[in-house]
C-alpha cells in the first residue's frame, strides 16, 4: 500500500453589510470585525471543497508544509 499526501481545501463565505464612507473603509471594518471574532464563519458557510495531490498542488495554506 502506498501513502499519498492530499491537500484538502475548503471554502467558506459570508456576505455582510458594512456601513462606511468608502469601499476601502468598509473592507478595513470587515477585516477588523473578522480579526476580533465578531464575524465567525463555520460549517453553515460552506461553499466548496477541492482536493489536490501534493505533487501537483499549489499550497493554499499559510502554514509551512510538514513531513
N, C-alpha and C positions, 0 to 999 in steps of 0.2 A: 504494500500500500504506500502511495506517495503522499507527501504533505504539500499543500499549496497555500500560499498567502493570498487572501482575497480582501480587498478593501470594500467596506460596505458604507455607502454614503447616503444619508437620509436628508431630505429637505423638509424643513418646517417653515411655515409662513403665516403671517397675520397682517391685516391692514388696520391701521389706527388713524383716527382723525386728530391732527395736531394743529392747534391754533398758534400762528406765528406771523411775524411781519414779512418774512422771506422764506423761500424754499430751504435755503441753507440753514436758517434758524430752526425750521421745523425738523430737519434732519438731525441737527445738534440736540434738540429737545428729545427726539425719539431715541437717539443713542444714549443720552443721559438716563432716561427712564429705563431703558433696557439694562444698562450697566448697574443701575440702582435696584434692579429686580422689581421695578414697578410694572414692567411688561415682561411676562414669562410665557414662553412657548412650551407646549407639551404635546403629547400624542394626539390630542384633538386638532392640532395644527398641521398634521402630517400631509404632505403634498406628493412626495415621490421617494423612491429608493432606487439606487443604482449599485451594480456590483462590478468591480474591476479586478482582474487578475493583476498581481503586483508587477509582473514583467512588462505589462502594457500601461499600467496606471500612471496618472499624474497625481501626485499627492495632494489631496484636498484638505487634509487635516493640518492643523497648526503644529501639532506635536511632531517631534523628530521620529523617524522610523526606528523601531527597535526590533532586534532579532528575537 
